[in-house]
């Protein structure tokens, strides 16, 4: 059995898209909302893996899935692992083919792009935009000879795929990530997506604008030269828009950090933190100070921040920057 394990955001979906366009295989898809990152752990707990199984893992932290990874490797299962998040100590095993790059200006899909020698390069550019690597996406678009209009199209597509991954559960999403992946697999080139009026792009475009209008109507709860903080209600639209809204804020004010807090049903808050675009470091370290927190240097989050710790979070961010 082949297992394709991937984050439900733009980077995870497009990473697998490139691999399976290049090498189509039958596989069981294992994915979920963007914050559902213990995917390999869950698989190894549920399934008795064998030496004939093969696992591909894309865009989820090796550090957060270490015990599941070690269990698979010790059982003789071959694992192909590509990621750009905190990895911790990478196991040494003949069964592990790991491609890990923690550079703040790369993403999993760009690492896959290198593995495939640019075979589906336009999709990789789309993923870079979706992962809020705007300057990198613009650089790659220009190098590829794309027009400004074409690069803007890929930016919007990447943003919309990424937007679809945010939610407390897959019920919050417009498309289950596995469903969206299968739909996009019909398009070897991302520009083909725009030519089909029934593609997921147009449904997501309309939904995105409605959710973003709701977010833009909310004023900041905390504003300083180091951090802007916005609190969103416990509503599906808020859970969907939180990540891409954070990206929008980061691009509007690149010298400041930005936090989007979305209220959970238990009164805690889901936190999306974006480091200043002009100083893309520290977000993962800051969020890791709090239980249920983690991420990478430029963007990170906390799944359940108690209300009484919000001031501690603000102090941690402002002390770092």
Phi, psi and omega in degrees: 000137173260135177240123174255110183252123186210146175297146183277011179265186183299318183296315180294312182298313184286332174299312179292324178304312179299313183298318185277338170291324179281325185219081182294130175217160172278129182210160171269126182273131179235110183204183180183199177295163185307320184277358177276085189255353179272042190289320179290322176303312182296321181296314183291335176286329187267327189243137173275100184283155179231174181292341180273349178282154176226137183238132170248128182237126186227125168066034169228143187299128175294325179300321182280350183235021189299314184294323177294321179295312181298320179299317179295315181294318180296333178275001177086014179276130178284133182233125174256115191235122179232128183195166177229015177264177179306128186255336187067205178282121181279123180301146175261115182203142176292345181269357183251125172246097188253135175234093186243128178220115185267008178304132182293346182253024173229172177215172184299319182295328177287327175294316176299321178303320177292320178299323183267008179055038174073023185298326179233056191298324181296326176293322179296320177297319178301317180294320178301315176298317181297330179271015178066026172268067189295312180298320178295317178299317179297318179298314181292322178298315180296317179296330180276356178081020179281149177284167177300320179297318180294318180294324177293325176297314180294324178297315181293318180297314179298319179297318182290321177296320179293317178305321183296340185277349186271133178167161178286331179209164183299339178295337178286338189275156175284325176228135167300137183307324178293322178293317179295318177302311181298322179294319181286338179297344177285352187239097179299334178236134182298334180292339175293335181297320183288336183282347182252111184295343180261009179288161180300338184306314188287325175293317180292324180300314181294315182294320180301315183296321178296315181292320181293323177301320177297316182293319183293342180279353183263132181274158182291148176268338179211134182219124173215180180287349182253335187208135168245132184235131180236136182249122181253152185282170178281075181224148179305319181298322181292319178295325180289321189270347191306314184289311181289333174295318176300320177296318179300313180299319181298321181287332179286326182227080189290349181272347186247154169278156181223136178235134174243119180254122178246124185293134175267166183295338180267007179093349174280179182231137168276129185247131169247117180248132175243124174293157175304136181297335179272001178209069190280074177208157169093341185300314180296320180294321180295310183293331180290346176290343183250143178302139183071014180255157178172184178142203182243181188298318186273330185212135183207181182198170175229129184284327184211086178267118178300146183303323183289351179258004181299317179296324176297321178297314179302315180296322180295319179294311185289332176290326182287317185265000000 
